Amino acid sequence: MSIWGDLAAAPYRLEFVAAGAARTRSLQAGSGEIVLMLHGTSSHLEVYSRNLHAIAAAGFQPHAIDMLGHGFSAKPDRDLQVPDYVAHVRDYLDAVGAERVHLIGESLGGWVAAWFASEYQGRTRSLQLLASGGTRAVPAIMARIRDTTTLAVTSPDRAHTRDRLAGLLADPSTVDEDLVDARYRIYHQPEFAPMLPHLLCMQDMTVRRRNLLRPDRMGRITAPTRIYWGRRNPMGDVSEAEGIHAAIPGSELEIFADCGHFPQLEHPARFNELAVGFLRANSAVPA
């Protein structure tokens, strides 16, 4: 599979949106209720290339964006913490005219989506969290994120970018080489290396603890919520997902057995079926 093969089957739009002061790269398709899809740390919108058309075909309007400081979006010269990302999401939704939204977030994107849902209950139709970060501060995992990302960004060797991505999969041999190429190009923009410390600031223990998704915050989430987790997720075991599930009232939990950190990439058919079903169940439009 490849990014372009995934996207070739139906129309899509790739454009830049002015989200407040932040120029934001956005991949869109379809029409209907907006579904905003958020990626993880140092990642980019292409991680949703296998999901965009399935969601659009179900009568929704998916928007996958490069989050603030990431991909080809604006790169402010300051550390970015969760409230900064949440403000960017709010500004993006205002820019595209979405009063209410379905949120899908993976890793850091899940962390941001959950925080947004806790702050903006009235703007969140539904919430789907994929291997969501933000509830634990584990030094070994934080160091791994910092070290592997820094090596991939600072080295001209494409293999380090491939390793950074492949190491998150249950089966590293299945990594999409188009995705590696996209990430390599992003990492080697002239402005990306200076931005990197600002993106990795939450791998500092003091900063991370200040931003953690604690049970009291998750308890404020009122939107219907489903959590997805890979049993072979190298960023955290299933007990982390169970903790999120216990903290968010009425949430659902789906465990993917042979899966790492990317349910939507590693098992797109199953994820798309489940995600679309959840969106339909929580849509304002009758099925």
Backbone as numpy.savetxt, mean C-alpha at the origin, in Angstrom:
# Nx Ny Nz CAx CAy CAz Cx Cy Cz
4.13 -13.29 -15.89 3.29 -12.09 -15.89 4.17 -10.84 -15.89
3.60 -9.73 -16.39 4.33 -8.48 -16.41 3.37 -7.34 -16.13
3.91 -6.21 -15.73 3.07 -5.04 -15.49 2.26 -4.70 -16.73
2.94 -4.65 -17.87 2.28 -4.18 -19.09 1.31 -5.22 -19.61
1.61 -6.49 -19.42 0.63 -7.52 -19.77 -0.61 -7.43 -18.90
-0.42 -7.15 -17.63 -1.55 -7.01 -16.72 -2.44 -5.84 -17.10
-1.83 -4.75 -17.56 -2.59 -3.54 -17.84 -3.11 -3.46 -19.27
-2.64 -4.34 -20.16 -2.95 -4.21 -21.59 -4.38 -4.59 -21.94
-5.06 -5.32 -21.07 -6.35 -5.91 -21.43 -7.51 -4.92 -21.47
-7.36 -3.76 -20.88 -8.48 -2.81 -20.80 -7.93 -1.40 -20.65
-8.77 -0.38 -20.88 -8.29 1.00 -20.76 -7.88 1.36 -19.34
-6.90 2.22 -19.24 -6.50 2.78 -17.95 -5.96 4.18 -18.20
-5.79 4.94 -17.10 -5.30 6.31 -17.19 -4.12 6.46 -16.24
-3.04 7.00 -16.74 -1.88 7.32 -15.90 -1.66 8.81 -16.00
-1.79 9.50 -14.86 -1.71 10.95 -14.89 -1.13 11.47 -13.58
-0.89 12.78 -13.53 -0.44 13.42 -12.30 -1.56 14.32 -11.79
-1.82 14.18 -10.49 -2.88 14.94 -9.83 -2.25 15.88 -8.82
-2.72 17.12 -8.76 -2.24 18.08 -7.77 -3.00 17.84 -6.47
-2.37 17.12 -5.55 -2.96 16.84 -4.24 -2.43 17.87 -3.26
-3.16 18.96 -3.07 -2.60 20.09 -2.36 -1.39 20.59 -3.14
-0.25 20.67 -2.46 0.98 21.12 -3.12 1.77 19.97 -3.72
1.28 18.74 -3.56 2.07 17.56 -3.95 1.62 16.99 -5.29
2.50 17.05 -6.27 2.25 16.42 -7.57 2.28 14.90 -7.36
1.18 14.25 -7.70 0.99 12.85 -7.31 0.70 11.98 -8.52
1.54 10.98 -8.75 1.30 10.07 -9.87 0.17 9.12 -9.53
-0.74 8.93 -10.48 -1.97 8.18 -10.22 -2.31 7.29 -11.42
-2.59 6.02 -11.14 -3.04 5.06 -12.14 -4.50 4.78 -11.86
-5.36 4.99 -12.87 -6.80 4.89 -12.66 -7.45 4.08 -13.76
-8.62 3.55 -13.45 -9.43 2.84 -14.45 -10.87 2.88 -14.00
-11.78 2.61 -14.94 -13.18 2.43 -14.61 -13.89 3.68 -14.16
-15.07 3.47 -13.58 -15.89 4.55 -13.05 -16.70 4.00 -11.88
-17.27 4.89 -11.10 -18.02 4.46 -9.93 -17.36 4.93 -8.65
-17.67 4.28 -7.54 -17.08 4.64 -6.26 -15.57 4.47 -6.31
-14.85 5.43 -5.76 -13.39 5.40 -5.83 -12.82 4.42 -4.81
-11.86 3.64 -5.26 -11.10 2.71 -4.42 -9.66 3.17 -4.48
-9.15 3.67 -3.35 -7.78 4.19 -3.32 -6.85 3.11 -2.79
-5.78 2.81 -3.56 -4.87 1.72 -3.24 -3.49 2.29 -2.92
-2.99 1.93 -1.73 -1.76 2.50 -1.19 -0.70 1.41 -1.00
0.53 1.70 -1.40 1.63 0.74 -1.37 2.45 0.86 -0.09
3.56 0.12 -0.04 4.41 0.08 1.15 5.63 0.99 1.07
6.49 0.88 2.06 7.69 1.72 2.18 8.61 1.54 0.97
8.96 2.63 0.35 9.84 2.74 -0.83 9.25 2.07 -2.06
7.98 1.76 -2.03 7.31 1.08 -3.14 6.64 2.10 -4.06
5.67 1.63 -4.86 5.09 2.47 -5.91 3.83 1.81 -6.43
3.07 2.53 -7.23 1.73 2.11 -7.62 1.69 0.83 -8.44
2.80 0.46 -9.09 2.77 -0.73 -9.95 2.50 -2.03 -9.19
2.61 -2.03 -7.86 2.32 -3.26 -7.12 0.84 -3.62 -7.17
0.02 -2.75 -7.74 -1.41 -3.06 -7.91 -1.77 -3.31 -9.37
-0.78 -3.55 -10.23 -1.07 -3.74 -11.65 -1.93 -4.98 -11.92
-1.89 -5.97 -11.03 -2.67 -7.20 -11.23 -4.08 -7.11 -10.65
-4.42 -5.96 -10.10 -5.70 -5.81 -9.43 -6.58 -4.72 -10.03
-5.97 -3.79 -10.75 -6.68 -2.60 -11.23 -7.89 -2.96 -12.06
-7.71 -3.80 -13.08 -8.81 -4.07 -14.01 -9.91 -4.92 -13.39
-9.57 -5.83 -12.48 -10.60 -6.64 -11.82 -11.53 -5.76 -11.00
-10.96 -4.77 -10.32 -11.78 -3.86 -9.51 -12.60 -2.94 -10.41
-11.99 -2.46 -11.50 -12.74 -1.61 -12.43 -13.88 -2.38 -13.10
-13.63 -3.63 -13.47 -14.65 -4.44 -14.14 -15.84 -4.71 -13.24
-15.65 -4.61 -11.94 -16.74 -4.84 -10.98 -17.57 -3.58 -10.76
-17.27 -2.48 -11.46 -18.07 -1.28 -11.36 -17.54 -0.22 -10.41
-16.23 -0.32 -10.09 -15.60 0.66 -9.22 -14.55 1.44 -10.00
-14.03 2.49 -9.39 -12.99 3.31 -10.00 -11.73 3.24 -9.15
-10.86 2.27 -9.44 -9.62 2.17 -8.66 -8.62 3.26 -9.00
-7.97 3.77 -7.96 -6.88 4.73 -8.09 -5.71 4.16 -7.31
-4.64 3.78 -7.98 -3.39 3.40 -7.31 -2.45 4.60 -7.43
-1.92 5.05 -6.31 -1.06 6.25 -6.35 0.33 5.95 -5.81
1.28 6.78 -6.25 2.57 6.86 -5.57 2.38 7.76 -4.36
2.59 7.23 -3.17 2.41 8.03 -1.97 3.44 9.15 -1.90
3.19 10.10 -1.02 4.07 11.25 -0.87 5.52 10.81 -0.66
6.44 11.40 -1.44 7.85 11.06 -1.32 8.27 9.82 -2.06
7.32 9.07 -2.61 7.57 7.77 -3.24 7.38 7.84 -4.75
7.90 6.82 -5.43 7.68 6.69 -6.86 8.09 7.94 -7.60
7.14 8.46 -8.41 7.38 9.69 -9.15 6.55 10.84 -8.61
6.03 10.68 -7.40 5.29 11.77 -6.76 6.27 12.77 -6.13
5.71 13.89 -5.64 6.53 14.96 -5.04 7.35 14.44 -3.88
8.55 15.02 -3.72 9.49 14.60 -2.69 9.88 15.79 -1.82
9.09 16.03 -0.79 9.41 17.17 0.09 10.67 16.91 0.89
11.39 17.95 1.22 12.66 17.83 1.92 12.41 17.83 3.43
11.79 16.75 3.91 11.51 16.61 5.34 11.14 15.16 5.62
11.28 14.77 6.87 10.88 13.43 7.27 9.38 13.26 7.11
8.98 12.08 6.64 7.56 11.79 6.44 7.11 10.74 7.46
6.13 11.13 8.25 5.54 10.24 9.23 4.08 9.99 8.86
3.41 9.13 9.61 2.07 8.70 9.22 1.11 9.88 9.04
1.06 10.86 9.94 0.14 11.98 9.70 0.41 12.73 8.39
1.67 12.76 7.95 1.98 13.40 6.66 1.35 12.63 5.51
1.45 11.31 5.55 0.85 10.48 4.50 -0.68 10.59 4.54
-1.24 10.62 5.73 -2.69 10.73 5.86 -3.17 12.06 5.28
-2.46 13.14 5.55 -2.82 14.44 4.99 -2.74 14.41 3.46
-1.74 13.71 2.94 -1.62 13.58 1.48 -2.80 12.81 0.90
-3.20 11.73 1.56 -4.38 10.98 1.11 -5.62 11.88 1.11
-5.81 12.62 2.18 -6.96 13.54 2.26 -6.91 14.55 1.11
-5.74 15.13 0.87 -5.62 16.12 -0.20 -5.88 15.49 -1.57
-5.42 14.26 -1.75 -5.66 13.59 -3.03 -7.16 13.36 -3.23
-7.84 12.88 -2.20 -9.28 12.64 -2.31 -10.03 13.93 -2.60
-9.62 15.02 -1.95 -10.24 16.31 -2.24 -10.02 16.69 -3.70
-8.81 16.43 -4.21 -8.47 16.84 -5.58 -9.29 16.07 -6.62
-9.60 14.81 -6.34 -10.35 14.00 -7.31 -11.84 14.00 -7.01
-12.25 14.75 -6.01 -13.68 14.89 -5.71 -14.30 13.69 -5.03
-13.53 12.97 -4.24 -14.04 11.78 -3.54 -14.37 12.14 -2.10
-15.65 12.33 -1.81 -16.06 12.63 -0.45 -15.91 11.40 0.44
-16.20 10.21 -0.14 -16.03 8.96 0.59 -15.24 8.00 -0.29
-14.55 7.04 0.34 -13.62 6.20 -0.41 -13.53 4.81 0.21
-13.31 3.83 -0.63 -12.88 2.51 -0.19 -11.35 2.53 -0.17
-10.73 2.05 0.88 -9.28 2.06 1.01 -8.72 0.64 0.98
-7.67 0.45 0.21 -6.89 -0.78 0.21 -5.44 -0.38 0.44
-4.83 -0.90 1.49 -3.45 -0.52 1.80 -2.60 -1.71 2.14
-1.40 -1.74 1.57 -0.45 -2.84 1.81 0.74 -2.30 2.59
1.14 -3.00 3.66 2.31 -2.64 4.46 2.18 -1.22 5.00
3.10 -0.30 4.67 2.95 1.09 5.09 1.61 1.65 4.63
1.18 1.26 3.44 -0.11 1.75 2.94 -1.27 1.33 3.82
-1.20 0.13 4.41 -2.23 -0.30 5.34 -2.19 0.52 6.63
-0.99 0.78 7.08 -0.78 1.61 8.27 -1.45 2.98 8.06
-1.19 3.59 6.91 -1.76 4.90 6.59 -3.27 4.81 6.42
-3.73 3.78 5.72 -5.17 3.62 5.49 -5.92 3.44 6.81
-5.37 2.64 7.71 -6.03 2.43 9.01 -6.06 3.72 9.81
-4.97 4.47 9.77 -4.92 5.75 10.50 -5.95 6.71 9.92
-6.02 6.78 8.58 -7.01 7.63 7.93 -8.42 7.23 8.37
-8.70 5.93 8.36 -10.03 5.45 8.73 -10.37 5.79 10.18
-9.36 5.84 11.04 -9.61 6.18 12.44 -9.86 7.68 12.62
-9.32 8.50 11.72 -9.47 9.94 11.81 -10.67 10.45 11.01
-10.95 9.81 9.90 -11.99 10.26 8.97 -13.03 9.16 8.78
-13.72 8.83 9.87 -14.70 7.75 9.81 -15.77 8.02 8.74
-16.19 9.27 8.64 -17.26 9.61 7.71 -16.85 9.58 6.25
-15.53 9.52 5.98 -15.06 9.50 4.59 -14.64 8.11 4.15
-14.70 7.13 5.03 -14.20 5.79 4.73 -15.36 4.81 4.57
-15.57 4.33 3.34 -16.63 3.36 3.08 -16.24 1.96 3.56
-15.02 1.58 3.24 -14.53 0.26 3.65 -13.01 0.31 3.69
-12.44 -0.70 4.37 -10.99 -0.73 4.59 -10.50 -2.16 4.41
-9.49 -2.33 3.54 -8.86 -3.63 3.35 -7.37 -3.46 3.59
-6.85 -4.23 4.54 -5.46 -4.11 4.99 -4.68 -5.36 4.57
-3.61 -5.16 3.82 -2.81 -6.25 3.26 -1.44 -6.24 3.95
-1.18 -7.24 4.79 0.11 -7.31 5.48 0.45 -5.95 6.09
-0.52 -5.36 6.76 -0.39 -3.99 7.23 0.71 -3.84 8.26
1.46 -2.76 8.14 2.46 -2.42 9.15 1.86 -1.56 10.24
2.70 -1.19 11.21 2.32 -0.14 12.13 1.94 -0.54 13.53
1.84 -1.84 13.82 1.42 -2.22 15.17 2.56 -2.73 16.03
3.73 -2.96 15.42 4.87 -3.47 16.18 6.13 -2.70 15.79
7.10 -2.71 16.69 8.41 -2.12 16.43 9.46 -3.18 16.75
9.88 -3.93 15.72 10.81 -5.05 15.87 12.16 -4.63 15.29
13.18 -4.47 16.11 14.45 -3.92 15.62 15.03 -4.67 14.42
14.97 -6.00 14.42 15.57 -6.76 13.32 14.85 -6.48 12.00
13.54 -6.39 12.04 12.78 -6.11 10.82 13.01 -4.68 10.36
13.03 -3.76 11.30 13.30 -2.36 10.95 14.68 -2.20 10.32
15.68 -2.89 10.86 17.03 -2.83 10.30 17.07 -3.44 8.90
16.31 -4.52 8.71 16.28 -5.16 7.39 15.69 -4.21 6.35
14.60 -3.56 6.68 14.00 -2.60 5.75 14.99 -1.50 5.42
15.61 -0.95 6.44 16.55 0.16 6.25 17.76 -0.27 5.41
18.35 -1.41 5.74 19.60 -1.81 5.10 19.38 -2.27 3.66
18.35 -3.09 3.42 18.13 -3.59 2.06 17.68 -2.47 1.12
16.88 -1.55 1.64 16.44 -0.44 0.79 17.60 0.49 0.47
18.40 0.80 1.47 19.55 1.69 1.25 20.52 1.09 0.24
20.79 -0.20 0.35 21.69 -0.85 -0.60 21.12 -0.79 -2.02
19.83 -1.06 -2.16 19.21 -1.06 -3.49 19.23 0.33 -4.11
19.06 1.36 -3.29 19.03 2.73 -3.81 20.42 3.25 -4.13
21.40 2.90 -3.34 22.74 3.48 -3.50 23.64 2.68 -4.43
23.29 1.43 -4.70 24.13 0.60 -5.58 23.60 0.62 -7.01
24.48 0.69 -8.00 24.03 0.61 -9.40 23.67 -0.81 -9.83
23.93 -1.78 -8.98 23.68 -3.19 -9.32 22.19 -3.50 -9.19
21.55 -3.81 -10.31 20.11 -4.11 -10.33 19.76 -5.28 -9.42
20.72 -6.17 -9.17 20.44 -7.35 -8.35 19.97 -6.97 -6.95
20.46 -5.85 -6.43 20.06 -5.44 -5.08 18.60 -4.97 -5.06
18.16 -4.34 -6.15 16.75 -3.96 -6.24 15.89 -5.21 -6.34
16.36 -6.16 -7.13 15.61 -7.42 -7.25 15.53 -8.13 -5.91
16.63 -8.18 -5.18 16.64 -8.84 -3.87 15.70 -8.15 -2.89
15.67 -6.82 -2.94 14.79 -6.05 -2.04 13.34 -6.45 -2.24
12.94 -6.65 -3.49 11.56 -7.01 -3.80 11.30 -8.51 -3.62
12.21 -9.33 -4.18 12.00 -10.78 -4.13 12.00 -11.32 -2.70
12.75 -10.67 -1.81 12.82 -11.13 -0.44 11.53 -11.01 0.33
10.54 -10.34 -0.24 9.24 -10.19 0.41 8.23 -11.24 -0.04
8.62 -12.06 -1.02 7.72 -13.06 -1.58 7.95 -14.42 -0.95
6.89 -15.22 -0.88 7.04 -16.59 -0.38 7.96 -17.38 -1.29
7.86 -17.15 -2.60 8.73 -17.81 -3.57 9.48 -16.72 -4.35
10.71 -16.40 -3.97 11.44 -15.31 -4.62 11.62 -15.49 -6.13
11.55 -16.73 -6.61 11.75 -16.96 -8.05 10.59 -16.42 -8.89
9.47 -16.08 -8.26 8.30 -15.60 -9.00 8.29 -14.08 -9.16
9.35 -13.41 -8.75 9.37 -11.95 -8.83 9.18 -11.50 -10.28
8.39 -10.46 -10.47 8.09 -9.91 -11.79 9.24 -8.99 -12.20
9.95 -9.37 -13.27 11.12 -8.59 -13.68 10.73 -7.20 -14.17
9.51 -7.04 -14.72 9.04 -5.70 -15.07 8.93 -4.83 -13.83
8.47 -5.44 -12.73 8.33 -4.71 -11.48 9.70 -4.31 -10.94
10.66 -5.22 -11.06 12.04 -4.89 -10.66 12.56 -3.72 -11.48
12.33 -3.75 -12.80 12.81 -2.66 -13.65 12.17 -1.32 -13.26
10.87 -1.35 -12.98 10.18 -0.12 -12.59 10.76 0.42 -11.29
11.00 -0.49 -10.35 11.53 -0.06 -9.05 12.96 0.45 -9.20
13.77 -0.20 -10.03 15.14 0.24 -10.23 15.17 1.67 -10.79
14.29 1.93 -11.75 14.25 3.28 -12.34 13.84 4.30 -11.28
12.87 3.95 -10.46 12.43 4.87 -9.40 13.56 5.12 -8.41
14.22 4.04 -7.98 15.28 4.17 -6.98 16.45 5.01 -7.48
16.63 5.05 -8.79 17.81 5.74 -9.33 17.48 7.06 -10.00
16.32 7.63 -9.66 16.09 9.04 -9.95 17.10 9.87 -9.15
17.59 10.97 -9.69 18.56 11.78 -8.94 18.04 12.25 -7.58
16.73 12.49 -7.49 16.17 13.02 -6.25 15.79 11.94 -5.23
15.92 10.65 -5.61 15.44 9.62 -4.70 16.41 9.36 -3.55
17.70 9.29 -3.82 18.67 9.03 -2.75 18.61 10.10 -1.66
18.54 11.40 -2.00 18.40 12.39 -0.93 17.09 12.25 -0.15
16.05 11.71 -0.80 14.75 11.54 -0.13 14.74 10.34 0.81
15.61 9.38 0.55 15.53 8.10 1.25 15.54 8.21 2.78
16.43 9.00 3.39 16.38 9.10 4.86 15.04 9.58 5.38
14.37 10.43 4.60 13.06 10.93 5.01 12.00 9.83 4.94
12.18 8.88 4.01 11.24 7.76 3.89 11.50 6.68 4.94
12.75 6.58 5.37 13.13 5.52 6.31 13.11 5.99 7.76
12.64 7.21 8.00 12.70 7.73 9.38 11.90 6.88 10.35
10.86 6.21 9.87 10.06 5.40 10.79 10.70 4.05 11.12
11.90 3.81 10.58 12.69 2.66 11.03 13.58 3.05 12.21
13.50 4.29 12.64 14.10 4.74 13.90 13.12 4.43 15.03
13.59 3.81 16.10 12.69 3.33 17.14 11.86 4.44 17.77
12.47 5.58 18.05 11.73 6.67 18.69 10.62 7.17 17.78
10.94 7.36 16.51 9.95 7.85 15.55 8.85 6.81 15.35
9.25 5.56 15.22 8.25 4.52 14.98 7.26 4.42 16.13
7.77 4.42 17.34 6.87 4.30 18.50 5.88 5.46 18.55
6.31 6.62 18.12 5.42 7.78 18.11 4.28 7.61 17.10
4.50 6.77 16.09 3.52 6.60 15.01 2.75 5.28 15.08
2.99 4.47 16.08 2.37 3.14 16.10 0.83 3.21 16.09
0.25 2.22 15.41 -1.19 2.01 15.45 -1.51 1.23 16.73
-1.96 1.93 17.72 -2.24 1.29 19.00 -3.71 0.85 19.05
-4.04 -0.09 19.94 -5.41 -0.61 19.99 -6.48 0.46 20.15
-6.21 1.53 20.90 -7.23 2.55 21.07 -7.54 3.26 19.76
-6.51 3.49 18.92 -6.75 4.10 17.62 -7.49 3.13 16.70
-7.06 1.89 16.65 -7.75 0.92 15.79 -9.19 0.71 16.25
-9.42 0.86 17.54 -10.78 0.72 18.05 -11.72 1.81 17.59
-11.16 2.91 17.06 -11.99 4.02 16.56 -12.41 3.80 15.10
-11.92 2.76 14.47 -12.27 2.49 13.07 -13.70 1.93 13.03
-14.56 2.59 12.27 -15.96 2.17 12.17 -16.28 1.55 10.81
-15.40 1.73 9.83 -15.65 1.18 8.49 -15.54 -0.34 8.51
-16.33 -1.04 7.70 -16.14 -2.48 7.53 -14.69 -2.75 7.11
-14.06 -3.71 7.78 -12.62 -3.92 7.59 -12.32 -5.40 7.38
-11.46 -5.67 6.41 -10.93 -7.03 6.22 -9.41 -6.95 6.20
-8.78 -7.90 6.89 -7.33 -8.00 6.98 -6.87 -9.22 6.21
-5.85 -9.06 5.38 -5.25 -10.17 4.62 -3.82 -10.36 5.11
-3.41 -11.62 5.24 -2.05 -11.89 5.73 -1.52 -13.15 5.09
-0.24 -13.13 4.75 0.43 -14.32 4.26 1.07 -15.09 5.40
0.86 -16.38 5.41 1.43 -17.19 6.49 2.95 -17.19 6.44
3.53 -16.86 5.29 4.99 -16.79 5.14 5.48 -15.35 4.99
4.76 -14.43 5.58 5.12 -13.01 5.53 6.40 -12.78 6.33
7.49 -12.37 5.67 8.75 -12.19 6.40 8.77 -10.94 7.28
7.78 -10.07 7.14 7.72 -8.85 7.93 6.93 -9.01 9.22
6.32 -10.17 9.43 5.56 -10.37 10.67 4.72 -11.63 10.57
4.61 -12.36 11.68 3.85 -13.61 11.64 2.35 -13.35 11.83
1.58 -14.43 11.78 0.13 -14.32 11.79 -0.39 -13.70 13.08
0.35 -13.83 14.17 -0.10 -13.24 15.42 -0.27 -11.72 15.30
0.52 -11.10 14.43 0.37 -9.66 14.21 -0.97 -9.35 13.57
-1.34 -10.14 12.57 -2.65 -9.98 11.94 -3.77 -10.23 12.93
-3.60 -11.22 13.77 -4.63 -11.53 14.76 -4.80 -10.38 15.75
-3.71 -9.69 16.07 -3.80 -8.53 16.95 -4.58 -7.39 16.31
-4.35 -7.15 15.01 -5.09 -6.12 14.29 -6.57 -6.48 14.24
-6.83 -7.75 13.94 -8.21 -8.26 13.86 -8.92 -8.06 15.20
-8.26 -8.34 16.29 -8.87 -8.20 17.62 -9.13 -6.74 17.97
-8.30 -5.83 17.44 -8.40 -4.42 17.81 -9.44 -3.65 17.01
-9.73 -4.09 15.77 -10.67 -3.37 14.91 -12.04 -4.02 15.03
-13.01 -3.33 15.59 -14.33 -3.93 15.83 -14.96 -4.48 14.56
-15.43 -5.72 14.63 -16.16 -6.33 13.53 -15.34 -6.70 12.32
-14.01 -6.65 12.42 -13.17 -6.93 11.26 -13.16 -8.41 10.91
-12.74 -8.70 9.68 -12.58 -10.05 9.17 -11.11 -10.31 8.91
-10.72 -11.58 8.94 -9.32 -11.96 8.72 -9.23 -13.08 7.71
-8.42 -12.87 6.66 -8.17 -13.88 5.63 -6.68 -14.22 5.64
-6.36 -15.48 5.84 -4.98 -15.94 5.83 -4.70 -16.66 4.51
-3.65 -16.24 3.81 -3.21 -16.89 2.59 -2.02 -17.79 2.97
-2.16 -19.09 2.72 -1.17 -20.05 3.23 0.20 -19.87 2.58
0.28 -19.97 1.28 1.57 -19.94 0.58 1.82 -18.53 0.06
2.02 -17.59 0.97 2.07 -16.18 0.60 3.00 -15.44 1.53
3.73 -14.47 0.98 4.60 -13.63 1.76 3.93 -12.32 2.12
4.52 -11.21 1.64 4.10 -9.87 2.04 3.14 -9.22 1.06
2.84 -9.90 -0.08 2.05 -9.28 -1.15 0.88 -10.16 -1.58
-0.19 -10.26 -0.81 -1.33 -11.08 -1.26 -1.83 -10.69 -2.64
-1.85 -9.39 -2.95 -2.41 -8.93 -4.22 -1.52 -9.26 -5.41
-0.23 -9.45 -5.17 0.70 -9.81 -6.24 0.92 -11.32 -6.34
1.01 -11.98 -5.20 1.34 -13.40 -5.18 0.14 -14.29 -5.51
-1.05 -13.84 -5.16 -2.27 -14.61 -5.40 -3.35 -13.67 -5.94
-3.12 -13.08 -7.12 -4.05 -12.05 -7.60 -5.47 -12.54 -7.84
-5.64 -13.76 -8.37 -7.00 -14.23 -8.66 -7.81 -14.36 -7.37
-7.23 -14.97 -6.36 -7.94 -15.12 -5.09 -8.16 -13.77 -4.43
-7.12 -12.94 -4.42 -7.29 -11.64 -3.80 -8.35 -10.82 -4.51
-8.31 -10.79 -5.85 -9.27 -9.98 -6.59 -10.70 -10.43 -6.31
-10.92 -11.72 -6.25 -12.27 -12.23 -5.97 -12.74 -11.77 -4.58
-11.86 -11.91 -3.61 -12.22 -11.53 -2.24 -12.40 -10.01 -2.12
-11.48 -9.27 -2.70 -11.54 -7.81 -2.59 -12.78 -7.25 -3.27
-13.09 -7.75 -4.46 -14.28 -7.27 -5.17 -15.55 -7.64 -4.40
-15.60 -8.83 -3.85 -16.76 -9.22 -3.06 -16.95 -8.31 -1.86
-15.85 -7.94 -1.22 -15.92 -7.06 -0.06 -16.37 -5.66 -0.47
-15.86 -5.17 -1.58 -16.26 -3.86 -2.07 -17.76 -3.85 -2.39
-18.22 -4.87 -3.08 -19.65 -4.93 -3.43 -20.52 -4.99 -2.17
-20.08 -5.74 -1.18 -20.87 -5.87 0.05 -20.96 -4.56 0.81
-20.02 -3.64 0.55 -19.98 -2.39 1.29 -20.13 -1.17 0.40
-20.72 -1.38 -0.77 -20.97 -0.29 -1.71 -22.32 0.35 -1.42
-22.41 1.63 -1.73 -23.69 2.32 -1.63 -24.59 2.00 -2.81
-24.03 1.39 -3.86 -24.78 1.06 -5.06 -25.26 -0.38 -4.95
-26.55 -0.65 -5.09 -27.05 -2.03 -4.99 -26.39 -2.93 -6.02
-26.07 -4.17 -5.62 -25.41 -5.11 -6.53 -26.36 -5.53 -7.63
